[in-house]
Amino acid sequence: MPPPRPLAVAVLLAALAAGAVPASPAASGFRADWLKNFDEAADKATRLVRTMPGAALAWRPAAGVRSGNQVIAHLALTNYYLPRYLGAPAPAEITRELELEDDPVRLRRVLAESLAHARAVVVDLDDAALERKVRIFGGREVTTRELLLIALGHLHEHLGQLIAYARANGVVPPWSAVEVP
């Protein structure tokens, strides 16, 4: 599979920055459902980390637990690394060194780019590819469909973690800040 098209990545980044998510390319089926769910979680993660101040992103709930910055880096790395199993390499500058990054501005950008990358990979798949077997994590064999579910679960897991970090630091997630009359 070729790497995601730069134009597709640029369009998604612009849409995420504007708070809008582009429509899914498939009208129905697994990929359309996956993309809808992914887009909603990606939008929440992007909006949340934009609202969290640097001190909240540097915070960690206990010694030895990832800080908010480290959660963002981990999530971004995974958004690049899981698609490698589908033939979509990560950019050369994306290495495990990202886990040492503590610049919230760079991490927000890398997260948005990684989400665009992961999305573009799925957009470029065809439905037949969902049944193709791939080997992941120490040789475990899964279908492409299962790999996509792993990626989606991972995004939701760390979105929840970031929500907990935000709330522990007095930050209300933007979608929860709507005033009730």
N, C-alpha and C positions, 0 to 999 in steps of 0.2 A: 504494500500500500504506500502511495506517495505521502510525503508529509503534508499537513494541512496547508491549504492555499493561503498565502499572505493576505490577500484581499478578504477572504472569509474571516480570518483572525481580526483584521482591522475593523471590519464591519461589526463583529461581535463586541470588540472593545469599546467602540463608539456607542453602541446600544447600551452596554452595561453602564458606561459613564453617564449616559443620559437617563438611566433608570428604566430603560425599556429593553425588552428581550425580543430578538427577532423570531418570527414564526418558524415552527419546525418544518423541515422540507417534506416530511411524510405526513399524509393526511390521517393515517390510522396505523395501527399495528404497534409492535413492541418499540421500535425506534422512536416513533412519534410520542408514545407514552413516556419513554425514558427521557427524551429531550425536554418534554414539558416539565417533568419532575426535576431534572437536572437544572434547567433554566431558572426555575423558582428558587431552588436551593443556592445556586450560584449567585443569583441576584441578591438574596438575603445575606450571603457571606460577604459579598462585595460591599453592600451598603453598610453592614455592621462594622467591618474593619475600617471603613472610611470615617465612621462616627466615634470610634474608640481613640482616645488620646494616647500619646506615646507611653504615658505612665501605666495606663491600663493594659497596653500591649506588652509592656515589660514585666508585668505582674505575673506571678506564679502562685498557685494555691499552697504549695509546700515545696520544701527542698527536694530536688530530684525529679520534679514534675515540670513538663514543658511550660515555658512562658507563652503568652499570647503570640509574640513574635515567632517563637519556635513552632507553635501550632500552625501558623500561617505558612511558614517555610515548609513544614512537613506536608501540609495539604498541597501546596504548589508542586513540590517534588513528586508526589504521588500522581498528580494530574499529568505530569510529564512522563513518569516512569511506567505507569500501567499501559498507556498506549503503545509503548515500545513492543509489547507482546503482540501487537496487531501490525507491526511494521512501521510505526510512526515514531521516528527517533526524536529525542529531546534536543533542543538547541545545544550546541557545544558548550555554551557558558553555564548551562544548568548542571551543577554538580552538587554533591552532598555538602560542599562548603556553604551552600545556602543556609544550612541549619545554624551556622554561626552568625548569620546576618542579624543585626539589631536595628537597622534603619527602617522605620515603619513606612516611609515613603516608597522605598525600593520594594519592600515586601508587598505592599498593596498593589504596586504595578505588576510584580512577578505573579502574584495570585491571579489578578485579572487576566494576564496573558496565558497562564496555565489553564484557566477555565476555558478560555477561547480555544486553546489548543485541543483540549480533551473533547470539547463540543464538535470542533471541526472534524476530528477523526471519526466520530459517530455519524456526522452528516455524510461523510464520504463513504461509509459502509453501504453495502447493499444488503437486502434482507437475507440472501443466501449465506452471507458471511457470518450471520449470527450462529449458525450451526457448526461452523468450522472449529476444530479443536486446537487449542493452544496450550503450551506448557508454561506454567508460572511457578513462582516460589518453590524452588527445589525440585522442579519436575512434575509438580501436580498438574494433571490434565483437566481442563475445563473447556466449555464452549465459550465462544466470544460473548454470547448472551450472558453467561454467568460472570465473565470478567467485567462486563458493563455493570452488572448488578453489584459486584464487589466495589467498583469505583463509585457508584451512586451511594451505597451504604457508607463508604468511607467519607464522602463529602458530607452526608447528613450527620455522621458521628462527630466530626470535627466542627461542623456548624453548631451543633448542640454544645460542644465544649466551649466554643467562643461565646455563645450566648451566656453560659454560666459565668465565664470570666468577665464579660461585660457587666452583667448584673451585680456580680460581687464587687465591682468597682464603681457602682452607681450609674452605669450607662444603660439607658433603656434602648432596646433594639428599635430601629426606626419604624418598623411596621407595627410595633406595639405602642408607639407614642401618640397614636391617633386619639384625640380627646373625644370622650363620650358625652353627648349633651345631657 
